[in-house]
Amino acid sequence: MDAITAPVGPAQIGTPIEQQETAQRPDGALDWSAARANVGSAATVCGPVVSTFTATKSDGQPTFLNIGADHPDPAGFTVVIFDDHRNAFPFDPALEYDGAEICVTGEIRPHKEFVQMEAQTPDQITVIG
């Protein structure tokens, strides 16, 4: 499968996601359940955000978007947005993406027994429907 390196579509910056036009899952996108088999690849991964959490007491104060399975289930896939990049989002990603079906583009990386991708800008995340 070819790696996808470009964002799946432009984010409508400054617009809450419930007011944005949703996109379709792009051709070649991976389902969240296939992310583990593609660690180290640049890809677009899609799935439902089943829970979110911002770790305000941790270094980097990351926001976690848990896709497919709730943390700490290692079968899930997590999108991480660190505090120094969260300012690029004109909304709180933990609130706006909770319950949405999204696609995120970037490098799939391991972290302990989990699989994740870091999002630094809203252009990496597209709401699909």
Summary of the structure (lengths in Angstrom):
residues: 129
radius of gyration: 13.2
end to end distance: 23.3
largest distance: 39.0
contacts: 386
relative contact order: 0.25
helix: 16%
strand: 35%
